[in-house]
């Protein structure tokens, strides 16, 4: 089998931030798979990549529904994986687009979890620029320096945010939009309201940057929002971005 299944990280919004390798692979795809959380929701990943795709490429919008029952979620992922396998059996080069990096909170990994062994040698993963790497470069501040620590935290109901803030020098907070009020409360309680940068829709026309979140509520936070906490603060770095 000479054809391949590619997982392609396309960054967070700027089509010029795709790697040369990603662009070259996009140009030769027969089928591009675009994940959706909801049917007919559309795709940022597709909008970033479409200028590099062949005119006759087949586009499949694949739903990965966030169902309450874990067994239903697994069944949906398995069904989607069978679609990928059928396309590979037809001899097609198949690309799966993913926002940010291919292996960082990516829907693509659900396909890898469920794909049959005979297809595994046909898989190639292409990394992309994650939201936090994009933010640090776009606004000219270091993620880590010297012996500092860095932790990526996906916030959920069980996350002890106050403990995370006390224990780590630098934190990337993901999935901010659905847990913003909890995060804001923890920052206030620990005296860290001035030690963050939050970016929504980084690299897009709708990009918004916040160093002050005191007047924001959960309703103000778009889905594509990442926050970075620095225990040492951002004051010495703001001069490069303001």
Secondary structure by P-SEA (a helix, b strand, c coil): ccbbbbbccccccccccccaaaaaaaaaccbbbbbbcccccccaaaaaccccccccbbbbbccccccccaaaaaaaaaaaaaaaaaaaaaccbbbbbbccccccccaaaaaaacccccccccbbbbbcccaaaaaaaaaccccccccbbbbbbbcccccaaaaaaacccbbbbccccccaaaaaaaaaaaccccccccccccccccbbbbcccccccccccccbbbbbbbcccccccccccc
